[in-house]
């Protein structure tokens, strides 16, 4: 390993919590010397729990006619299902083992039982299926399916219980964040299904501690991905639904606590969701993965969860809504410090929609594989912000790691403007300050660098794939479809290039981006 790699690794590790370091070492040595898991017979289920899916998470089918479809890739197994099938990457095989398809619309109980039994027959050779996160998601899906269809099967219950035993012994303290929260949600389902006090006590403790930490004051999930916010919120609503349907087993304050957190998260989602129903594709967000906002709003309403209407604040996002446009600004830090794996190098990024139609967009993500595409989609140049000397504001690397990261300082905030700076380029002596100002018919962006960059500063503006190639006329870029134009003051050059805009995992479309080269300052005026 060369010295630069050692520095990169050190700048990553220093942000970890001591508990993460401890459990990384603990699980490493534990797994190195681990013997075969002792089989434990499941306790008798005292009574069938109640469950009813009150809405479908997706309009698509991930299992249909013996074909599995995940991440926009379909595959049919010619003979028996290979539950370790990894030809399409880790995330595809994870989805295969999550069993979300059990609860898709029109899944018959016969087909579902057949798939579960096929999985059970392969238990001894399962690999990714026995990771804690995979067990967590699959456990919830199995319990929903079994309870919804009033199925009592001792073979299924025994395997399900033993996987929960694996889970509770391998909780993801080394990762924390959404992983540990998913462990806790699943243990709650396991606790109710088996009426297991040990599962319940652990789940309740984790849910309280993690939701207190992971839900920010303005209601955002602290990993700052709108997609993961929707996913976590859906689990939270499911947990509330579970407790309300089975309220005779436990009588404590957990339900009230969960409803309070759900109310916060609903508020943030209302604030961040565009009028067309979409969420911003910032950080690790993409299409057709999480339940959409409309369904979550309806779910919450049915559970009597109120919207607190809390303004955006510590999540670092701001959303300006005019009569004909919506402007989403990112003026926050990458977060959280100890688990930024879903964060991007995107300080001062923005999205802009006019009458619900996207103009400037985040490029989104199309892969979780640790490759050049993943690296590019997380990089500074893939966002609507400024890059100096081809440097990264924040050092994103190895798929889900972050070393040095830009820190934001909000200098001034008013009703129609915000000014902030960040230190992401301080190792080269640069400080980037960006000011956003907005009125009903125009938006002004001022970028200032504290010293000359010899025209090595670049501002990027990524257009949506539905827009035609814009025209350049002197210092203006004309968007004919919107009868709008953008004026650049102090631009050294303006170029129009193509890039790939994500439309989901493994799905991209060509679109155009504007690259503006400048020295110390650039003023961008967008006429809406």
C-alpha positions in Angstrom: 0.0 0.0 0.0 1.5 3.4 -1.0 1.7 6.3 1.4 -1.2 8.2 -0.3 -3.5 5.2 0.3 -2.4 5.1 4.0 -3.3 8.8 4.4 -6.6 8.3 2.6 -7.4 5.4 4.9 -6.4 7.3 8.0 -8.6 10.3 7.0 -11.5 7.8 6.7 -11.0 5.9 10.0 -10.6 9.0 12.2 -14.3 9.8 11.8 -15.5 6.4 13.0 -17.0 5.9 16.4 -15.1 3.8 18.9 -18.0 1.3 18.9 -17.6 0.8 15.1 -13.9 0.1 15.4 -14.5 -2.3 18.3 -17.2 -4.3 16.5 -15.2 -4.4 13.2 -12.4 -6.1 15.1 -14.8 -8.2 17.2 -16.7 -9.6 14.2 -13.5 -10.2 12.3 -12.1 -12.4 14.9 -15.4 -14.0 15.8 -16.1 -14.9 12.2 -12.6 -16.2 11.7 -13.1 -18.8 14.5 -16.8 -19.2 14.3 -18.1 -22.7 14.5 -21.3 -23.9 12.8 -24.4 -22.2 14.1 -26.2 -24.3 16.6 -29.8 -25.1 15.5 -32.4 -23.9 17.9 -36.0 -25.0 17.8 -38.4 -22.0 17.6 -40.8 -21.4 20.4 -44.4 -22.2 19.6 -46.2 -19.2 18.2 -48.8 -18.4 20.9 -51.2 -17.0 18.4 -51.1 -15.7 14.8 -50.4 -12.0 14.7 -52.5 -9.7 12.7 -51.1 -8.1 9.5 -52.7 -6.4 6.5 -50.8 -4.7 3.7 -52.8 -1.5 3.3 -50.9 -0.4 0.2 -48.4 -1.9 -2.3 -44.9 -0.5 -2.1 -44.4 -0.8 -5.8 -46.5 -1.0 -9.0 -43.9 -3.3 -10.6 -43.4 -7.0 -10.2 -40.1 -8.3 -9.0 -41.3 -11.9 -9.5 -43.5 -12.9 -12.4 -43.8 -16.2 -14.3 -40.7 -17.6 -12.7 -38.7 -14.5 -13.6 -37.0 -12.2 -11.0 -36.5 -8.6 -11.8 -34.4 -6.3 -9.7 -32.6 -3.1 -10.5 -34.0 -3.2 -14.0 -32.3 -6.5 -14.7 -34.5 -9.7 -15.2 -33.4 -13.3 -14.9 -35.1 -16.7 -15.1 -33.5 -19.7 -13.4 -33.8 -22.6 -15.9 -34.0 -25.3 -13.2 -33.6 -24.6 -9.5 -33.1 -21.1 -8.0 -29.6 -20.2 -7.2 -30.0 -18.0 -4.1 -26.3 -17.2 -4.2 -26.5 -16.0 -7.9 -24.2 -13.0 -8.2 -23.7 -12.5 -11.9 -25.4 -9.1 -11.8 -23.5 -7.9 -8.7 -24.0 -7.9 -5.0 -27.1 -5.7 -4.8 -29.0 -7.9 -7.2 -28.4 -11.0 -5.2 -29.2 -9.1 -2.0 -32.6 -8.2 -3.5 -33.2 -11.8 -4.4 -32.7 -12.7 -0.8 -34.8 -9.8 0.6 -38.0 -11.5 -0.5 -39.8 -8.2 -1.2 -41.7 -10.0 -3.9 -43.7 -12.0 -1.3 -45.8 -8.9 -0.6 -46.2 -7.7 -4.2 -49.7 -7.4 -5.6 -51.4 -10.7 -6.5 -48.6 -13.0 -5.0 -50.5 -16.2 -4.2 -49.9 -18.0 -0.9 -49.0 -21.2 -2.8 -46.3 -19.5 -4.9 -45.0 -17.7 -1.8 -44.7 -20.9 0.2 -43.0 -22.6 -2.7 -40.3 -19.9 -2.9 -39.8 -19.9 0.9 -39.5 -23.7 0.9 -37.0 -23.7 -1.9 -34.9 -21.1 0.0 -35.1 -23.3 3.2 -33.8 -26.3 1.3 -30.6 -24.3 0.5 -30.1 -23.0 4.0 -26.7 -24.7 4.5 -25.1 -23.2 1.4 -26.6 -19.7 1.7 -24.0 -16.8 1.7 -25.3 -13.3 1.3 -28.7 -14.4 2.7 -27.2 -14.7 6.1 -25.8 -11.2 6.4 -27.5 -9.2 9.2 -29.0 -6.6 6.8 -30.4 -9.3 4.5 -31.9 -11.3 7.4 -33.5 -8.1 8.6 -35.3 -7.2 5.4 -36.3 -10.8 4.7 -37.5 -11.4 8.2 -40.0 -8.5 7.9 -41.2 -9.7 4.5 -41.7 -13.3 5.6 -43.6 -12.3 8.7 -45.9 -9.9 6.7 -46.6 -12.7 4.2 -47.2 -15.4 6.8 -49.4 -13.2 9.0 -51.4 -11.8 6.0 -52.1 -15.3 4.8 -52.6 -16.8 8.2 -49.9 -19.5 7.6 -48.6 -21.5 10.5 -45.7 -23.7 9.4 -43.2 -25.2 11.9 -40.4 -25.7 9.3 -40.6 -22.0 8.2 -40.9 -20.8 11.8 -37.8 -22.7 12.9 -35.6 -21.3 10.1 -37.0 -17.8 10.6 -36.3 -18.0 14.3 -32.8 -19.3 13.8 -32.0 -16.5 11.4 -33.2 -14.0 14.0 -30.8 -15.6 16.5 -28.0 -15.0 14.0 -29.2 -11.4 13.6 -29.3 -10.5 17.3 -25.8 -11.9 17.7 -24.5 -9.9 14.8 -26.2 -6.5 15.0 -24.5 -4.1 12.7 -22.8 -1.9 15.3 -19.7 -1.8 13.0 -21.8 0.2 10.4 -24.5 1.9 12.5 -26.8 4.2 10.5 -29.7 2.8 8.5 -28.2 -0.7 8.8 -28.6 -0.9 12.6 -32.0 0.8 12.4 -33.2 -1.9 9.9 -31.9 -4.6 12.4 -34.1 -2.9 15.1 -37.2 -2.7 12.9 -36.9 -6.4 12.0 -36.3 -7.5 15.6 -39.6 -5.7 16.5 -41.4 -7.9 13.9 -39.6 -11.0 15.1 -40.6 -10.1 18.7 -44.2 -9.8 17.9 -44.3 -12.9 15.7 -42.6 -15.1 18.2 -43.8 -13.1 21.3 -40.1 -13.1 22.3 -39.3 -10.8 25.2 -35.5 -10.8 24.4 -36.1 -9.7 20.8 -38.5 -7.0 22.0 -36.3 -5.5 24.7 -33.3 -5.2 22.3 -35.5 -3.8 19.5 -37.1 -1.2 21.7 -33.7 0.0 23.1 -32.2 0.3 19.6 -35.3 2.0 18.1 -35.3 4.7 20.8 -31.6 5.3 20.7 -31.2 5.2 16.9 -34.3 7.2 16.0 -33.3 9.8 18.5 -29.9 10.1 16.8 -30.9 9.5 13.2 -33.9 11.7 12.8 -32.8 15.3 12.7 -34.7 18.3 14.2 -36.3 19.2 10.9 -37.3 15.5 10.4 -34.7 14.4 7.9 -33.0 11.0 8.2 -29.4 11.9 9.0 -27.8 10.2 5.9 -29.5 13.0 3.9 -30.7 10.8 1.0 -34.4 11.4 0.2 -34.6 7.8 -1.1 -33.3 6.3 2.2 -35.6 8.7 4.1 -38.6 7.2 2.3 -37.3 3.6 3.0 -36.7 4.3 6.7 -40.1 6.1 7.0 -41.9 3.1 5.4 -40.3 0.8 8.0 -41.3 3.2 10.8 -44.9 3.3 9.5 -44.9 -0.5 9.2 -43.8 -0.8 12.9 -46.6 1.5 14.0 -49.1 -0.5 12.0 -47.8 -3.7 13.5 -48.2 -2.5 17.1 -51.6 -1.0 16.5 -52.9 -4.3 14.9 -51.5 -6.3 17.8 -51.9 -4.0 20.8 -52.8 -6.7 23.3 -49.3 -8.0 23.7 -47.4 -4.9 24.8 -48.6 -1.9 26.7 -45.9 0.7 26.9 -44.8 4.0 25.4 -43.0 2.7 22.3 -46.0 3.4 20.0 -46.2 7.0 21.1 -42.5 7.4 20.6 -42.6 5.9 17.1 -45.6 8.1 16.1 -43.7 11.2 17.1 -40.7 10.3 15.0 -42.9 9.4 12.1 -44.6 12.8 12.3 -41.2 14.5 12.0 -40.2 12.4 9.0 -43.5 13.1 7.3 -42.9 16.8 7.7 -39.5 16.7 6.1 -40.8 14.5 3.2 -43.6 17.0 2.6 -41.1 19.8 2.4 -38.6 18.0 0.2 -41.1 16.4 -2.3 -41.7 18.3 -5.5 -45.2 19.2 -6.7 -44.9 16.5 -9.4 -44.5 13.9 -6.6 -40.8 13.1 -7.2 -38.1 13.6 -4.7 -34.7 15.3 -5.4 -32.2 12.7 -6.6 -29.5 14.0 -4.3 -26.9 11.8 -2.5 -27.7 8.1 -3.0 -31.1 8.4 -4.5 -32.7 7.0 -7.6 -36.0 5.9 -9.1 -38.1 2.8 -8.4 -36.5 1.7 -5.2 -38.3 3.4 -2.3 -42.1 3.8 -1.7 -43.1 7.1 -3.3 -44.1 10.1 -1.2 -47.8 10.0 -2.1 -48.2 6.4 -0.9 -46.3 7.3 2.3 -48.5 10.3 2.9 -51.6 8.1 2.5 -50.1 5.5 4.8 -49.3 8.0 7.5 -52.8 9.6 7.3 -54.4 6.1 7.7 -52.3 5.6 10.8 -53.3 9.1 12.1 -49.8 10.5 11.8 -49.9 14.3 11.5 -47.6 16.6 9.5 -45.8 19.0 11.8 -44.9 21.4 9.0 -41.4 22.1 10.4 -39.2 24.2 8.1 -36.0 22.8 6.6 -33.0 23.5 8.8 -30.3 21.2 10.1 -30.5 18.7 7.2 -28.8 21.4 5.1 -31.4 21.5 2.4 -33.6 24.5 1.5 -36.5 24.5 -0.9 -37.8 27.6 -2.5 -41.2 27.4 -4.1 -42.3 30.2 -6.5 -45.5 30.4 -8.5 -43.8 28.6 -11.5 -40.6 27.0 -10.2 -39.1 25.0 -7.4 -35.5 25.4 -6.4 -33.8 22.8 -4.1 -30.5 23.9 -2.5 -27.9 21.8 -0.7 -25.9 23.9 1.7 -25.2 21.3 4.3 -22.4 19.1 5.3 -22.0 15.5 4.2 -23.4 13.4 6.9 -23.2 11.8 9.3 -19.5 11.9 10.0 -19.2 8.3 11.0 -21.4 6.8 8.3 -21.3 9.0 5.1 -21.4 6.0 2.7 -24.5 7.3 0.9 -23.1 10.8 0.6 -21.6 12.6 -2.4 -19.1 15.3 -3.1 -21.9 17.8 -3.9 -21.6 20.8 -1.6 -23.7 23.7 -2.9 -25.5 21.5 -5.4 -29.0 22.5 -6.6 -32.0 21.2 -8.6 -34.5 23.4 -10.5 -38.0 22.6 -11.8 -40.3 24.8 -13.8 -44.0 24.0 -13.5 -43.1 20.5 -12.3 -40.7 19.9 -15.3 -37.1 19.3 -14.3 -34.5 21.7 -15.8 -31.3 21.3 -13.7 -31.0 18.0 -12.0 -28.7 15.9 -9.9 -27.3 13.1 -12.0 -28.4 10.5 -9.6 -27.0 7.0 -9.2 -27.2 3.9 -11.4 -25.0 1.4 -9.6 -23.7 0.4 -6.2 -20.9 -1.6 -7.6 -17.4 -0.4 -6.6 -16.3 0.7 -10.0 -15.5 3.9 -12.0 -19.1 4.6 -12.7 -20.0 4.6 -9.0 -17.0 6.9 -8.3 -18.0 9.3 -11.1 -21.6 9.5 -9.9 -20.4 10.5 -6.4 -17.8 13.0 -7.7 -17.9 16.8 -7.6 -18.2 17.1 -11.4 -21.4 15.1 -11.5 -23.2 17.8 -9.5 -24.4 21.4 -10.1 -21.5 23.0 -8.2 -17.9 24.3 -8.7 -14.8 22.2 -9.1 -11.3 23.7 -8.9 -8.3 22.2 -10.6 -10.1 18.8 -11.0 -9.9 18.4 -7.2 -12.7 16.8 -5.2 -14.5 19.0 -2.6 -14.9 15.8 -0.6 -12.8 12.6 -1.0 -15.3 9.9 -1.9 -13.7 6.6 -2.7 -14.2 2.8 -2.8 -17.9 2.9 -3.4 -19.1 3.9 0.1 -16.1 5.5 1.8 -15.3 9.2 2.5 -12.0 10.6 3.7 -11.5 14.4 4.0 -14.8 16.2 3.6 -15.8 19.8 2.9 -17.2 21.7 5.9 -19.9 24.4 5.3 -20.2 27.7 6.9 -23.5 29.6 6.4 -22.6 33.2 6.3 -25.9 34.9 5.8 -29.5 33.7 5.2 -32.5 35.8 4.4 -36.0 35.2 3.0 -34.7 35.6 -0.6 -31.0 34.7 -0.4 -28.4 32.5 1.2 -24.7 32.8 1.3 -22.3 30.1 2.4 -18.7 29.0 2.0 -16.9 25.6 2.3 -13.3 24.6 2.9 -13.1 21.5 0.6 -10.2 23.0 -1.3 -8.3 24.4 1.6 -5.3 22.1 1.0 -4.7 24.2 -2.1 -5.5 27.4 -0.3 -8.9 27.9 -1.9 -12.2 28.9 -0.3 -15.3 28.7 -2.4 -18.3 30.9 -1.5 -21.6 30.6 -3.2 -24.6 33.0 -2.9 -28.1 32.1 -4.1 -30.6 34.9 -4.7 -34.1 34.4 -6.0 -37.1 36.4 -7.2 -40.3 35.4 -8.9 -38.8 35.4 -12.4 -35.1 34.8 -12.0 -32.4 33.1 -9.9 -28.9 34.5 -9.4 -25.9 32.3 -8.4 -22.7 34.0 -7.4 -19.6 31.9 -7.1 -16.5 33.5 -5.6 -13.0 32.0 -5.1 -10.7 33.8 -2.6 -7.7 33.8 -5.0 -6.9 33.3 -8.7 -7.3 29.8 -10.1 -5.8 30.7 -13.5 -9.2 29.9 -15.1 -9.1 26.4 -13.6 -12.5 26.7 -11.9 -15.5 25.0 -13.5 -19.1 25.4 -12.7 -21.4 22.5 -13.8 -25.0 22.7 -14.8 -26.7 19.3 -15.6 -29.8 19.5 -17.7 -32.6 16.9 -17.7 -32.6 14.4 -20.5 -36.0 15.7 -21.8 -34.3 19.0 -22.8 -32.8 19.6 -26.3 -29.3 20.7 -26.7 -29.2 24.4 -25.6 -27.8 27.2 -27.8 -24.8 29.3 -26.9 -24.9 32.9 -27.9 -22.0 35.0 -26.6 -22.3 34.8 -22.8 -25.8 33.3 -22.9 -27.2 29.8 -23.0 -30.7 29.6 -24.4 -33.2 26.9 -23.4 -35.7 27.1 -26.2 -38.2 24.7 -24.7 -38.7 26.9 -21.7 -38.3 30.2 -23.5 -35.6 30.9 -21.0 -32.0 31.8 -21.0 -29.0 31.8 -18.6 -26.4 34.6 -18.6 -22.9 34.0 -17.3 -20.8 37.0 -16.3 -17.0 36.6 -16.1 -17.1 33.3 -17.9 -13.8 32.4 -19.7 -15.6 29.7 -21.7 -18.9 28.0 -22.0 -19.2 24.4 -23.4 -22.1 22.0 -23.9 -21.3 18.3 -23.5 -23.3 15.1 -23.1 -23.5 13.0 -19.9 -25.4 10.0 -18.6 -28.4 10.8 -16.4 -29.5 8.0 -14.1 -33.1 6.9 -14.5 -32.7 4.0 -12.0 -30.2 1.3 -11.3 -28.6 0.1 -14.5 -30.6 2.6 -16.5 -29.3 5.9 -17.9 -30.2 8.4 -20.6 -28.1 10.8 -22.5 -28.5 14.4 -21.5 -26.6 17.7 -21.8 -24.6 19.6 -19.3 -23.2 23.1 -19.4 -19.6 23.6 -18.2 -18.5 27.1 -17.5 -14.8 27.9 -16.9 -13.9 31.0 -14.9 -11.1 32.4 -12.7 -12.1 34.0 -9.4 -15.8 34.9 -9.8 -18.8 33.9 -11.8 -22.3 35.3 -11.8 -25.0 33.1 -13.2 -28.5 34.5 -13.8 -31.3 32.1 -14.7 -34.4 33.7 -16.2 -37.3 31.5 -15.5 
